[in-house]
Amino acid sequence: YGISADPLTKFAVVYAALIHDVDHQGVPNKQLVAESDEIAMLYNDKSVAEQHSLKVGFGVLMRPQYATLRHCLVPTSSDQFKFRRLVIDL
């Protein structure tokens, strides 16, 4: 029952922790918005640093050199969708 029963959820928790604040600029979202930073504009002033970290994290995982890893972790499109949802929601 719970997270211990689902390996995909376990990995999603670990991956979310790994990519949290990746490529963070070191300033709060409020400051990025106030300065009309490029990523604030891109993400419409909503959780800009967090959304950017997700974009970078998933971008790395989608690189061709990680195709085998992706296939092992999330072999079906359903698994891929579930994994993405889990990471985003964490």
C-alpha positions in Angstrom: 0.0 0.0 0.0 1.2 3.6 -0.7 4.5 4.6 -2.2 6.2 1.4 -1.2 4.0 -0.6 -3.4 4.7 1.4 -6.6 8.2 1.5 -8.0 7.3 4.2 -10.5 6.0 6.5 -7.7 9.3 5.9 -5.7 11.3 6.9 -8.7 9.1 9.9 -9.3 9.8 11.1 -5.8 13.6 10.7 -6.2 13.6 12.3 -9.7 11.5 15.3 -8.4 14.0 15.8 -5.6 16.9 15.6 -8.0 15.5 18.2 -10.4 14.1 20.5 -7.7 15.6 24.0 -8.3 17.8 22.8 -11.1 19.2 25.8 -13.1 17.8 28.1 -10.3 18.9 31.7 -10.7 19.1 32.2 -6.9 16.4 34.8 -6.7 12.7 34.4 -5.6 9.9 34.1 -8.1 8.6 37.4 -7.0 11.8 39.1 -8.0 11.8 37.3 -11.4 8.3 38.6 -12.0 9.1 42.1 -10.8 12.1 42.3 -13.2 10.1 40.8 -16.1 12.7 38.1 -16.4 12.6 35.9 -19.5 11.4 32.8 -17.6 8.7 34.9 -15.8 7.4 35.9 -19.1 7.6 32.3 -20.5 5.7 30.9 -17.6 3.2 33.8 -17.2 4.4 34.7 -13.8 3.2 31.4 -12.2 5.8 29.4 -10.2 8.4 30.4 -12.7 11.5 28.8 -11.1 9.6 25.6 -10.4 8.3 25.3 -13.9 11.7 26.1 -15.3 13.2 23.3 -13.2 10.6 20.8 -14.5 11.3 21.9 -18.1 15.1 21.4 -17.7 14.7 18.1 -15.8 12.3 16.6 -18.3 14.4 18.0 -21.2 17.5 16.1 -19.9 15.6 12.9 -19.5 14.2 13.2 -23.1 17.7 13.4 -24.6 18.4 10.6 -27.1 21.3 9.2 -25.0 18.7 8.4 -22.2 16.3 6.5 -24.5 17.2 3.1 -23.0 16.9 4.4 -19.5 13.5 5.9 -20.3 12.3 2.7 -21.8 13.3 0.7 -18.7 11.7 3.2 -16.3 8.6 4.1 -18.2 8.1 1.6 -21.0 4.5 2.6 -22.0 3.0 5.9 -22.9 0.6 5.4 -19.9 3.7 5.0 -17.6 5.3 8.1 -19.1 2.1 10.1 -18.5 1.8 8.8 -15.0 5.5 9.5 -14.2 5.3 13.1 -15.6 2.1 13.8 -13.6 3.6 12.5 -10.4 6.8 14.6 -10.8 4.8 17.7 -11.6 2.4 17.2 -8.7 5.3 16.7 -6.3 
